Amino acid sequence: MENFETNHPGNDNDNQQQPRDALADGRRIYMGNLLYSVTPGDIEQMLQDTGHGQFDKVHISIDPVSGRNPGYCFIEFCAREGADRALAELPGTLLFGRPVKVGPCHPKTQRQSRWPGSRGSNYQPTFQRWGDWRAGDADAVAAKQLQLQREVEASGQSLLQRDDSVEEQGPSGAIRHIDIRNRVGDGTQLYVGGLGKMIDQEHHDIEMRELFAGFDFVTIGKRITAHESTRHLPGNHNYCFVDFRTPEEAARALNTMNGAPLPGGGYLKLSYPRHKVTKHIALPGVQAQRVDRWGQSSLGEASRGSWEPRNDGYREPPRGRSGYPAHRERAQNGLDGDREQRSEKRREQSERQKAIMAAASWRSGAGATA
């Protein structure tokens, strides 16, 4: 069985207090090989369905812009026996079709930032992604969103004006922020391109803060490495997404900063995203407001069909022949059907054109013979 050190690379603040008691007691385990789209609620549901619902908390990072996790998390159980049983029974359990990896945790010495300008223990991230998720937090988040909606209706203010999700921080704050932005719609998020290689999360966070000093931004997404197809091109092609307080503030940043020179060379490239990058995360017991192109509600229960139990008690969403969740396969089949119709139409046009050309050739040949 693999052993895993409890510190997480890329943590927003590596100097945070480690849960020494849980480590010393052997109650904390590592869970990895997660799809980036897995939410804390998905992990909670899996633990409950596999008979491991007596856990204390899930320690996980959720990006407040994309909704992504880093591919792993840490789970603390109420007793050592629960952790030992999870280590023995959970390895290989499928979560959305991917087998999870599980291992014990051991303390790790604090990692020093590789960035010369690091502020060390004085650094405070714009948004603390890492945090604890406890059983029932999905209901708590949904209740906060409903209360916020009532306050908006009573005060006459906009949802953006009343948005307090970024003050909450952690996975709950990230999920609330994503849900609010999905309900508001487009216009508050900008694509930020032309960025160089990221040294670490602290370097990225501070660089973005300095670039957008004087603008009212609320969250900064992780820097994304350029696709390999563009890495050979001149210039920098790394990028991130930034959420602003209002559409007006995002427009002001776009008009002011697009094309601005960057300290390390190159120029800043700003635009509105070509598509929505935030994940639509379902919250229990909340009325659905919008539905994305995959049929996933941005607020409320996900419309991904019923859950089907397996022999081991764990339930997975129904999947189509492609291996994707059924609602995604139906959407893809619709797209494929449209493509097939267009291809058939082109074939018919080609056949008609060949027939016309053949007839014209026959007439031309007959006239020459006569």
Secondary structure, DSSP 8 states (H G I E B T S, - for coil): ---EESS-TT-S-TTS---HHHHHHT-EEEEE---TT--HHHHHHHHHHTT---EEEEEEE--TTT----SEEEEEESSHHHHHHHHHH-TT-EETTEE-EEEEEE-------S-TT--GGG---SS--EEEE-TTHHHHHHHHHHHHHHHHHHH---HHHH--HHHH-HHHHHHHHHHHHHHH-SSSEEEEEEE-----HHHHHHHHHHHTTTS-EEEE---B---GGGTTSSS--EEEEEEESSHHHHHHHHHHHTT-B-TTSSB-EEE--SS--S-----TT-----B-TTS-BSSSS--S---EE-TTS-EE--B-TTSSBHHHHHHHHHHHHHHHHHHHHHHHHHHHHHHHHHHHHHHHHHHHH-
